[in-house]
Amino acid sequence: MKQQDLPLEEEKGYWRKLAIKKVTPRYDLSWYIKWFASVLLLIGMALVGIGGYEPWNMVMSLIGVAGWLVVGMLWHDRALIILNGIAIFIWASGILKFYLGT
């Protein structure tokens, strides 16, 4: 039976079954950190795309991935911890290379 063939009451139940329930916390500390970090990462990416904003693009991205590392630790999410821990090393290396010129 197609969705358009269902009576109105059954249609409401059909969409409730398809609804995806959120599992991440909302309006706690991790929620604010993840959104702040995400905005900083987007700013860092925009600065890379525009070009000529070194080291600001790296600094924004470094702070963003550091924020996501904190979120990963708050959520006990190993994938976020590993990914962002490595990303911190990469961005910090880029910033040091920029300033030390090696």
N, C-alpha and C positions, 0 to 999 in steps of 0.2 A: 504494500500500500504506500502510495506516495504521500508526502507531507501535505500537499494541497487537498488530498482526498479526506483528511481527518476532520472530524467535527471540532468545534472550537475548544471544548473542554479537553479533548485528547491532544489537540495541537499545543496547548499550554504545557501539558505533561511531556510532550515530545521535546520541546525546547529546554525544559528543565533537565531532562536526561542528558542533553548535549552540553549544558553549561559546564564550564571549567571552573572548579573551585580553586581559589588562591591558597597557596600553602606558605608563602613568604609572609613574615610579620608586616604589619601596617602601623605606621605612626609611632614606632618605637625608635630607639637610637639607631639601629641598623638601617631603618627606612630612610632617615635623614642623611646618614653617611653615604648610602648607596646612590641617592639622587644627586647629592653634592659632588660626589666622585664622578658620576656619569656626566654631569655638566662640564666638569673640568676636563675629562677625557675628550668630550666633543669639541671644546674650545681648543685643546691641544691638537686634535686632528684638523680642525679648520685652519689653525696657524701653519701646520705642515702644508696643507693644500695651497694656502696663499703664498707661502714661501717668504724667506727673508726675516723670520721672527725667531731665529735661534738666539739664545737658548730658551726663550719663553715657551715655545711649543714643547720642549722636553721637560721643563719644570712643571707645566700644567699637567702633562701626562704622568709624570712621576708622582705628583700629589694625588692624581686620580687613581692610579693603580695602588698607591699606598692606602687610600680609602677603601678600595675593594678588597685589599688584603685584610684590613680590619673587619670588614663585613664577613669575609670568609672565616675568620677566626671566631666571630660572634655566632655564626651559623654552624660552626664545626664542619665546614665544607672543604674537604681536602683538595678538590679540583681548583677552587678559587684561591686557596692558599698557595698551592704550587704555581699556578699560572701567574698570579700577581707578585709572588715572591721573586720569580725569575724576571718578570717585567721590571720590577724595581731595580734589580741588578743591571739590566740592559739600559734603562733610562739613566741611572746614576753613572754608568760607564760613559754614556754619550755626553752627559754634562761635564764630567771630569775631562774627557777628551777635548771638549770645546774650550774649557778654561786653561787646561795645561798644554794644549796644542800638540799632543803626541799622536 
